[in-house]
Amino acid sequence: MKRILLVRLSSLGDILHTFPAATDLRRAFPDAVIDWVVEEAYARLVRMHAGVTSAIPFALRRWRSEWFRPRAWRELAEFRASLRARPPYDAILDTQGLLKSAIVARLARGPVYGLGASTAREPFAARFYDVTYEFAPEDHKIERYRAVAARALGHAPPPVLDYGIAVPPAPAFAPRAPYCVLLHGTARAGKRWREDAWAELARALESRGLVCVLPWGDAAERSLSERLAARLSRAVVPPRTSIEEAAGLIGHAAAVLGVDTGLTHVAAALRVPVVGIFCDSEPLDAQPRGAGPTAYRGGVGTPPSPAEVLDALRGIAPALA
């Protein structure tokens, strides 16, 4: 029986990009133990993958905010002891390429595989790995992570991309009529699309008979959702959602249009037609990719127009645009 440990601490989109690697591993080794160390805020997301044996919460973000409290140091020591107490792993796979993830990988027992110094976001992290792999800048993150797992364990990834998660039930607030989800919120300001562009896109979608649903994550995003909804005739601003509710909402949508943010990749994972809107990030290695219909427009410093986004939607879901 193989014992495999995945180390991918954050964030939502990058964790999802690691899901296909976990699916490949489960298919190659049906009886394997596949554990995953992940930031505690994303443990519920990892548990949505049917092939993961256990999600091991890591609370570095919370510990940093409590650095001078004894509880933080006690929990950190308990985490280290718990990881060291587990039986040795046949392979420990760090696909994050950061110093913090490399240190976590080294806390476990077993050979550590990761990204080389030219590929890792923090090159020094590569010094902590026993074996490293380099990739070209244009290689999509999903394929990098699948390749690390395949080369470390010696299996061939199948041609079909499978995120290994099922569509959850639609939440109670999801519209009964056909709807699209507009994902305007993102952690980095540069990735945001113009408000007037969202309004123009939403009006065009509404004219095609779709209800626009406008999720939000903080007060500023909620305010934008409400302003956009006020310019439409039957938009929905949902309550704050859990990851399961967000996945259920997205999974039952007719289409999803979103900036470069984690929930946009949820749509790709659930095979919903999705158009990525790129304003200040590189789409070559981060565009939505899945077994369903996907497209993207824009790039670094070249945000798309609403017409371009509608054209992309027309290409993957002609009946909607």
Kinemage of the C-alpha trace (Angstrom):
@kinemage 1
@onewidth
@group {chain A} dominant
@subgroup {mainchain}
@vectorlist {calphas} color= white
{ca met a 1} P 0.000 0.000 0.000
{ca lys a 2} L 1.392 3.371 -1.012
{ca arg a 3} L 1.448 6.220 1.480
{ca ile a 4} L 1.445 9.643 -0.183
{ca leu a 5} L 1.403 13.127 1.337
{ca leu a 6} L 0.375 16.204 -0.643
{ca val a 7} L 1.524 19.582 0.673
{ca arg a 8} L -0.474 22.431 -0.845
{ca leu a 9} L -1.401 24.907 1.863
{ca ser a 10} L -3.310 27.558 -0.114
{ca ser a 11} L -5.037 29.259 -1.861
{ca leu a 12} L -8.420 28.161 -3.173
{ca gly a 13} L -7.540 28.223 -6.865
{ca asp a 14} L -4.154 26.567 -6.420
{ca ile a 15} L -5.654 23.865 -4.217
{ca leu a 16} L -8.178 23.144 -6.959
{ca his a 17} L -5.347 23.031 -9.485
{ca thr a 18} L -3.843 20.222 -7.383
{ca phe a 19} L -7.073 18.178 -7.376
{ca pro a 20} L -6.406 16.499 -10.759
{ca ala a 21} L -3.040 15.263 -9.421
{ca ala a 22} L -4.877 13.725 -6.457
{ca thr a 23} L -7.352 12.080 -8.856
{ca asp a 24} L -4.488 10.667 -10.924
{ca leu a 25} L -2.872 9.242 -7.788
{ca arg a 26} L -6.090 7.610 -6.613
{ca arg a 27} L -6.609 5.981 -10.002
{ca ala a 28} L -3.015 4.749 -10.169
{ca phe a 29} L -3.013 3.498 -6.570
{ca pro a 30} L -6.595 2.593 -5.558
{ca asp a 31} L -5.572 1.362 -2.097
{ca ala a 32} L -3.139 4.164 -1.273
{ca val a 33} L -3.310 6.429 1.750
{ca ile a 34} L -3.390 9.958 0.325
{ca asp a 35} L -3.089 12.620 3.021
{ca trp a 36} L -3.031 16.377 2.378
{ca val a 37} L -1.629 19.171 4.562
{ca val a 38} L -3.653 22.333 3.946
{ca glu a 39} L -4.417 25.630 5.648
{ca glu a 40} L -7.289 25.041 8.065
{ca ala a 41} L -9.585 27.453 6.169
{ca tyr a 42} L -9.413 25.155 3.119
{ca ala a 43} L -9.639 21.779 4.859
{ca arg a 44} L -13.351 21.501 3.999
{ca leu a 45} L -12.510 22.076 0.343
{ca val a 46} L -9.911 19.274 0.336
{ca arg a 47} L -12.403 16.935 1.989
{ca met a 48} L -14.679 17.430 -1.033
{ca his a 49} L -12.210 15.368 -3.084
{ca ala a 50} L -13.361 11.772 -2.891
{ca gly a 51} L -9.837 10.386 -3.327
{ca val a 52} L -8.190 12.136 -0.395
{ca thr a 53} L -7.915 9.960 2.701
{ca ser a 54} L -7.529 12.797 5.192
{ca ala a 55} L -7.044 16.556 5.236
{ca ile a 56} L -4.474 17.633 7.834
{ca pro a 57} L -5.213 21.221 8.926
{ca phe a 58} L -2.296 23.638 9.216
{ca ala a 59} L -3.049 26.971 10.898
{ca leu a 60} L -0.082 29.188 10.032
{ca arg a 61} L -2.267 32.181 9.126
{ca arg a 62} L -4.001 32.064 12.497
{ca trp a 63} L -0.787 31.352 14.388
{ca arg a 64} L 0.845 34.404 12.854
{ca ser a 65} L -1.907 36.590 14.304
{ca glu a 66} L -1.397 34.954 17.711
{ca trp a 67} L 2.383 34.695 17.582
{ca phe a 68} L 2.909 35.938 21.169
{ca arg a 69} L 0.264 33.692 22.710
{ca pro a 70} L 1.278 30.342 24.205
{ca arg a 71} L -1.623 28.619 22.451
{ca ala a 72} L -0.131 29.276 19.020
{ca trp a 73} L 3.215 27.734 19.943
{ca arg a 74} L 1.502 24.791 21.634
{ca glu a 75} L -0.633 24.074 18.570
{ca leu a 76} L 2.396 24.378 16.281
{ca ala a 77} L 4.296 21.876 18.429
{ca glu a 78} L 1.301 19.533 18.415
{ca phe a 79} L 1.052 19.781 14.617
{ca arg a 80} L 4.752 18.941 14.230
{ca ala a 81} L 4.526 16.012 16.649
{ca ser a 82} L 1.402 14.673 14.944
{ca leu a 83} L 2.982 14.814 11.483
{ca arg a 84} L 6.195 13.167 12.710
{ca ala a 85} L 4.202 10.421 14.434
{ca arg a 86} L 2.571 9.262 11.200
{ca pro a 87} L 4.151 6.265 9.443
{ca pro a 88} L 6.707 7.182 6.766
{ca tyr a 89} L 5.381 8.184 3.361
{ca asp a 90} L 6.530 6.700 0.078
{ca ala a 91} L 6.388 10.176 -1.434
{ca ile a 92} L 5.830 13.683 -0.071
{ca leu a 93} L 4.779 16.063 -2.865
{ca asp a 94} L 5.124 19.823 -2.354
{ca thr a 95} L 3.541 21.595 -5.314
{ca gln a 96} L 3.536 25.040 -3.692
{ca gly a 97} L 7.241 25.841 -3.915
{ca leu a 98} L 7.375 28.180 -0.935
{ca leu a 99} L 9.719 28.074 2.041
{ca lys a 100} L 6.806 27.480 4.426
{ca ser a 101} L 5.449 24.555 2.406
{ca ala a 102} L 8.932 23.056 2.028
{ca ile a 103} L 9.467 23.183 5.793
{ca val a 104} L 6.111 21.487 6.366
{ca ala a 105} L 7.047 18.792 3.849
{ca arg a 106} L 10.313 18.214 5.715
{ca leu a 107} L 8.466 17.729 8.999
{ca ala a 108} L 6.914 14.540 7.637
{ca arg a 109} L 8.945 11.364 7.164
{ca gly a 110} L 9.755 10.279 3.634
{ca pro a 111} L 11.377 11.497 0.395
{ca val a 112} L 10.254 14.967 -0.656
{ca tyr a 113} L 9.566 15.879 -4.277
{ca gly a 114} L 8.974 19.425 -5.462
{ca leu a 115} L 9.553 22.208 -7.956
{ca gly a 116} L 13.067 23.146 -8.999
{ca ala a 117} L 14.690 26.465 -8.170
{ca ser a 118} L 13.842 27.939 -11.573
{ca thr a 119} L 10.146 27.006 -11.233
{ca ala a 120} L 9.399 27.439 -7.521
{ca arg a 121} L 7.980 30.799 -6.454
{ca glu a 122} L 10.666 30.936 -3.764
{ca pro a 123} L 13.783 29.327 -5.286
{ca phe a 124} L 15.383 28.624 -1.897
{ca ala a 125} L 12.552 26.170 -1.154
{ca ala a 126} L 14.052 23.738 -3.693
{ca arg a 127} L 16.964 23.107 -1.309
{ca phe a 128} L 14.584 21.270 1.015
{ca tyr a 129} L 13.542 18.708 -1.616
{ca asp a 130} L 15.224 15.399 -2.335
{ca val a 131} L 14.125 15.465 -5.990
{ca thr a 132} L 13.106 18.511 -8.041
{ca tyr a 133} L 11.446 19.082 -11.408
{ca glu a 134} L 11.598 22.133 -13.670
{ca phe a 135} L 8.847 23.391 -15.977
{ca ala a 136} L 8.484 26.040 -18.664
{ca pro a 137} L 6.721 29.288 -17.675
{ca glu a 138} L 3.868 28.575 -20.084
{ca asp a 139} L 3.144 25.133 -18.607
{ca his a 140} L -0.230 25.285 -16.878
{ca lys a 141} L -0.137 24.866 -13.110
{ca ile a 142} L -2.432 21.840 -13.308
{ca glu a 143} L -0.015 20.004 -15.615
{ca arg a 144} L 2.964 20.931 -13.450
{ca tyr a 145} L 1.346 19.454 -10.367
{ca arg a 146} L 0.190 16.330 -12.207
{ca ala a 147} L 3.696 15.867 -13.605
{ca val a 148} L 5.356 16.159 -10.181
{ca ala a 149} L 3.074 13.413 -8.863
{ca ala a 150} L 3.479 11.216 -11.951
{ca arg a 151} L 7.270 11.443 -12.040
{ca ala a 152} L 7.626 10.908 -8.304
{ca leu a 153} L 5.340 7.837 -8.209
{ca gly a 154} L 6.044 6.505 -11.701
{ca his a 155} L 2.580 6.533 -13.241
{ca ala a 156} L 1.220 8.019 -16.464
{ca pro a 157} L -1.543 10.625 -16.038
{ca pro a 158} L -4.640 9.857 -18.119
{ca pro a 159} L -5.515 12.304 -20.919
{ca val a 160} L -8.844 13.240 -19.301
{ca leu a 161} L -8.685 15.974 -16.679
{ca asp a 162} L -10.710 15.020 -13.588
{ca tyr a 163} L -10.900 17.150 -10.453
{ca gly a 164} L -12.466 14.321 -8.458
{ca ile a 165} L -15.371 16.268 -6.980
{ca ala a 166} L -19.125 16.014 -7.476
{ca val a 167} L -21.590 18.878 -7.786
{ca pro a 168} L -23.135 19.614 -4.365
{ca pro a 169} L -26.871 20.337 -4.058
{ca ala a 170} L -27.977 23.805 -5.112
{ca pro a 171} L -28.359 26.146 -2.112
{ca ala a 172} L -31.822 27.387 -1.169
{ca phe a 173} L -31.091 30.894 -2.488
{ca ala a 174} L -30.208 29.697 -6.013
{ca pro a 175} L -32.718 30.965 -8.600
{ca arg a 176} L -35.182 28.505 -10.067
{ca ala a 177} L -34.855 30.141 -13.476
{ca pro a 178} L -31.679 29.655 -15.568
{ca tyr a 179} L -28.925 31.775 -14.077
{ca cys a 180} L -25.321 32.767 -14.491
{ca val a 181} L -22.815 33.527 -11.736
{ca leu a 182} L -20.690 36.674 -12.023
{ca leu a 183} L -17.523 36.452 -9.908
{ca his a 184} L -16.168 39.972 -9.561
{ca gly a 185} L -14.386 39.557 -6.208
{ca thr a 186} L -10.670 38.820 -5.892
{ca ala a 187} L -7.995 39.353 -3.270
{ca arg a 188} L -5.699 41.463 -5.469
{ca ala a 189} L -7.038 44.801 -6.660
{ca gly a 190} L -5.218 44.616 -9.988
{ca lys a 191} L -7.220 41.537 -10.989
{ca arg a 192} L -10.558 43.341 -10.709
{ca trp a 193} L -12.593 44.265 -13.761
{ca arg a 194} L -14.244 47.674 -14.161
{ca glu a 195} L -17.665 48.114 -12.545
{ca asp a 196} L -19.166 49.577 -15.708
{ca ala a 197} L -17.893 46.559 -17.657
{ca trp a 198} L -19.638 44.206 -15.222
{ca ala a 199} L -22.840 46.236 -15.543
{ca glu a 200} L -22.752 46.095 -19.342
{ca leu a 201} L -22.060 42.364 -19.325
{ca ala a 202} L -24.807 41.695 -16.778
{ca arg a 203} L -27.402 43.642 -18.777
{ca ala a 204} L -26.493 41.684 -21.910
{ca leu a 205} L -26.850 38.373 -20.061
{ca glu a 206} L -30.140 39.444 -18.520
{ca ser a 207} L -31.472 40.337 -21.974
{ca arg a 208} L -30.815 36.718 -22.923
{ca gly a 209} L -33.126 35.478 -20.184
{ca leu a 210} L -30.507 34.723 -17.522
{ca val a 211} L -30.724 35.760 -13.888
{ca cys a 212} L -27.408 37.214 -12.738
{ca val a 213} L -26.174 35.991 -9.330
{ca leu a 214} L -23.534 38.188 -7.699
{ca pro a 215} L -21.620 36.466 -4.862
{ca trp a 216} L -19.363 38.446 -2.548
{ca gly a 217} L -16.700 37.811 0.087
{ca asp a 218} L -16.335 41.040 2.064
{ca ala a 219} L -18.147 44.330 2.676
{ca ala a 220} L -16.653 46.080 -0.362
{ca glu a 221} L -17.579 43.213 -2.672
{ca arg a 222} L -21.074 43.056 -1.231
{ca ser a 223} L -21.502 46.767 -1.901
{ca leu a 224} L -20.456 46.257 -5.530
{ca ser a 225} L -22.866 43.324 -5.896
{ca glu a 226} L -25.698 45.467 -4.573
{ca arg a 227} L -24.845 48.373 -6.893
{ca leu a 228} L -24.790 46.046 -9.892
{ca ala a 229} L -28.047 44.405 -8.832
{ca ala a 230} L -29.695 47.813 -8.602
{ca arg a 231} L -28.950 48.331 -12.301
{ca leu a 232} L -30.670 45.063 -13.259
{ca ser a 233} L -34.257 43.880 -13.127
{ca arg a 234} L -33.949 40.509 -11.371
{ca ala a 235} L -30.417 39.946 -10.101
{ca val a 236} L -29.694 37.994 -6.913
{ca val a 237} L -27.216 39.043 -4.230
{ca pro a 238} L -26.856 35.898 -2.107
{ca pro a 239} L -25.905 35.752 1.571
{ca arg a 240} L -22.326 34.967 2.545
{ca thr a 241} L -21.700 31.437 1.355
{ca ser a 242} L -19.681 28.480 2.579
{ca ile a 243} L -17.430 26.705 0.106
{ca glu a 244} L -20.012 23.927 -0.236
{ca glu a 245} L -22.812 26.433 -0.949
{ca ala a 246} L -20.641 28.315 -3.426
{ca ala a 247} L -19.822 25.074 -5.235
{ca gly a 248} L -23.514 24.112 -5.303
{ca leu a 249} L -24.465 27.526 -6.684
{ca ile a 250} L -21.772 27.367 -9.361
{ca gly a 251} L -22.363 23.725 -10.204
{ca his a 252} L -26.001 24.330 -11.167
{ca ala a 253} L -25.400 27.548 -13.137
{ca ala a 254} L -25.888 27.845 -16.881
{ca ala a 255} L -22.547 29.665 -17.051
{ca val a 256} L -19.945 31.355 -14.877
{ca leu a 257} L -17.985 34.475 -15.773
{ca gly a 258} L -15.266 35.506 -13.379
{ca val a 259} L -11.959 37.192 -12.816
{ca asp a 260} L -8.822 35.249 -11.903
{ca thr a 261} L -10.053 33.953 -8.559
{ca gly a 262} L -10.518 30.578 -6.928
{ca leu a 263} L -14.260 30.249 -7.504
{ca thr a 264} L -13.772 30.681 -11.243
{ca his a 265} L -11.726 27.492 -11.143
{ca val a 266} L -14.509 25.776 -9.183
{ca ala a 267} L -16.651 26.208 -12.312
{ca ala a 268} L -13.979 24.522 -14.433
{ca ala a 269} L -13.723 21.712 -11.887
{ca leu a 270} L -17.496 21.145 -12.019
{ca arg a 271} L -17.612 21.264 -15.846
{ca val a 272} L -19.800 24.363 -16.003
{ca pro a 273} L -19.231 26.669 -19.010
{ca val a 274} L -16.811 29.297 -17.691
{ca val a 275} L -15.104 32.375 -19.097
{ca gly a 276} L -12.092 33.716 -17.223
{ca ile a 277} L -11.621 37.491 -17.263
{ca phe a 278} L -7.928 38.398 -16.925
{ca cys a 279} L -6.881 41.955 -16.157
{ca asp a 280} L -3.526 41.762 -14.372
{ca ser a 281} L -2.402 38.134 -14.305
{ca glu a 282} L -0.973 35.670 -16.794
{ca pro a 283} L -3.635 33.371 -18.272
{ca leu a 284} L -1.209 30.940 -19.931
{ca asp a 285} L -0.565 29.024 -16.702
{ca ala a 286} L -3.720 29.999 -14.781
{ca gln a 287} L -6.614 30.020 -17.255
{ca pro a 288} L -9.688 27.965 -16.303
{ca arg a 289} L -9.131 24.430 -17.497
{ca gly a 290} L -11.299 21.349 -17.129
{ca ala a 291} L -13.198 18.646 -18.954
{ca gly a 292} L -16.076 21.062 -19.576
{ca pro a 293} L -16.239 24.121 -21.859
{ca thr a 294} L -13.757 26.825 -20.836
{ca ala a 295} L -12.456 30.056 -22.342
{ca tyr a 296} L -10.683 33.220 -21.271
{ca arg a 297} L -10.100 36.752 -22.472
{ca gly a 298} L -7.602 39.416 -21.482
{ca gly a 299} L -4.171 39.305 -19.893
{ca val a 300} L -1.642 41.351 -17.975
{ca gly a 301} L -2.543 45.001 -18.526
{ca thr a 302} L -5.063 44.138 -21.262
{ca pro a 303} L -8.488 43.663 -19.653
{ca pro a 304} L -11.129 42.497 -22.134
{ca ser a 305} L -14.225 44.410 -23.190
{ca pro a 306} L -17.714 43.098 -22.362
{ca ala a 307} L -18.150 42.304 -26.058
{ca glu a 308} L -15.029 40.129 -26.002
{ca val a 309} L -16.275 38.244 -22.943
{ca leu a 310} L -19.651 37.667 -24.609
{ca asp a 311} L -17.851 36.447 -27.712
{ca ala a 312} L -15.925 33.947 -25.583
{ca leu a 313} L -19.171 32.756 -23.988
{ca arg a 314} L -20.736 32.390 -27.433
{ca gly a 315} L -17.868 30.122 -28.415
{ca ile a 316} L -18.385 27.670 -25.530
{ca ala a 317} L -22.144 28.003 -24.939
{ca pro a 318} L -23.800 29.285 -28.148
{ca ala a 319} L -27.314 28.989 -26.741
{ca leu a 320} L -26.558 31.523 -24.013
{ca ala a 321} L -24.913 34.305 -26.010
